[in-house]
């Protein structure tokens, strides 16, 4: 029996998966969550969570409510809530997030802005998806890790 949805009915927290061995170029946008185990070149936007698996790679900007990174990102990351960089992660780019967790062994090279949770105009700061200001920060174990 097939599940029938009414046209225009919103899908709640749908998980979209880009498997290992898949290469996509362009903009990916979803109202749900996204798991990337393949390679993406371009902008990634998710209304919920973006997860980058150990084999996953993104070259481009990432926008999401939350993110958990175990793979590689070359580009800026804008997260509304929590960003977790797991021990196998590689992030070469600036980040904006309300909460940041960096596991031991993770590679991060860029600037971090922790003002992501503040609403636009609060304390003179811009909102999350407006041009962010940033504080300098570098945390990494080995520049050879990729």
Protein Blocks (a to p, Z undefined) as FASTA:
>chain_A
ZZdddehiacehiacdddehiacedjdddfbdcddfbdcedddddfkbcdddfkbccedd
dddfbdcdfbdcedddddfkbccddfkbccedddddfbdcddehiaceddddfklmpcgh
iahiacfklccddddddddfblkbZZ
